[in-house]
């Protein structure tokens, strides 16, 4: 992974074999990011995404392997109990044009990933909502 910071923006390149969420966390901790928006594109070959089941208050994960292009990765960096917290969603297409997606748990880069991080001044924490079971923004 390599990255460069330009004021409140960071442009990063993740390399083949690196795990996307781990690399994002490394950048956020090194740069002391407490609040940011994230977007990316690239290619992955091993990913786990999920959908939240409100009735059971649990994520249902789906694991995929193969050649996938990231058609969209969007999300945020905030904090929970003052610690790093990323909330990312990823959509990826296969060689037939079928798209899968959901809440990103993990993704291994197969070729490259180009990520853009826009840092915001401030900090927004999260707390668990007892009604939904989700870690909601706390203002």
N, C-alpha and C positions, 0 to 999 in steps of 0.2 A: 504494500500500500504506500502510496505517496500522496501528499496533498500540499496545497499552498493556500494561505490566507490572504484575502484582499479586503481590508477593513472588516466589515461585519459578514463577509461572505467567504466560504471555503469551497474550493473545488478539489475533489479527491478522485483518485483512480485506485480501484481495488484490482488485484491481480488474480490470475488463475489459481484455484485451490484455496483462496482465502474465504473465510466465512463472513458474510456481509454484516450481520448484526454485531459481531465481535469487533470488526474494524471500525464501525461507526462509533461504538462505545470508546475505543481507544482514542479516537479523535476528540470526542466530546470531553473526555477526562483530561487529555493533554491540553486542550484549549479552554478548559473551565467553562464549558457551555452549559447554561442553566435553562435556556429557552431558545428554540430554533425551529424553523420549518426545514423539511428535508424532501428532496426529490432526486430520482435517479433513473438510469436506464442501463442496459447491459445484457449479459447472458449468464444463465445459471444452469447447473445440471443436477442439483439435489436441493430440494426445497420442501419446507413444511409451512403450510398456511392453514388457517382455521376460520371457523365461523362460530360466533357466540350463540349458545342455546340459552335463551332467557329463562325458559321454564326450569332448566336444570342448573342455571347459573354456572355454566362451565363452557370452555372452548372445546369444540370438536375439531381435531386436527386432521389434515390430509397430507400425506407424504408423497412426493413425486420425484422420479428420477428420469433423466433423458435430456434432450437438448431443448432449452426454453429461452426465448428472448423476453427480457423484462419489457413489457409494453408500458408499464407505469409502476413507479414506486413513489409513494407519497406518505408523509407523516410528520411527526413532531418529536422534539426533545423537550421534556419538562423535568420535573423532579417529583419524587414521592418520598415523604419523610426526609426531605433535603438531599436525597440521593438521585443519581442519574436514572432517567426513565424514558425509554423510547416507545412510541406508539406508531407502528408502521403497517401499511397495507401494500400488498404487491399483487400485480396482475402479470401473468406471463403466458406467452403463446408458444405452441409447439410447431413442428414442421408442417402440420396440416391446417394451421390457422386457428386451432381450438385454444381458447383462453381459459386459464384457471386463475384463481386468486382468492384473497382473503387476508386476514390478519397474519402478518409475517412472524413466524417463530424462528426460522433459520433458513439460510440460503447459501449454497457454496457457488462461488464464481467459477464459470467454465471458461470464459474468454477474458472478459474485463467488465468492470462496472464503473460508470462515471456518475459521481454523486455531487450534488450541489446543496450546500447547507447555508441557510440564511439565519444568522444569529440576531436575536432580538434583545434589546436592553431590558433587563428585568428577570423575574423568576415567577413561575406559576407552578404550584405544587399540585399533587393529586391526593385524593382520599377515596377509600372504598365506599361506594354507595350501598347501603344495606338493602334497598329495594331491588336494584338490578344486579348487584354483585360486581359491577364494573368500577374500575378506578377512574373516577371523574375528575375533571379540572376543578380545583378549589381556588376561589378568588377571595 
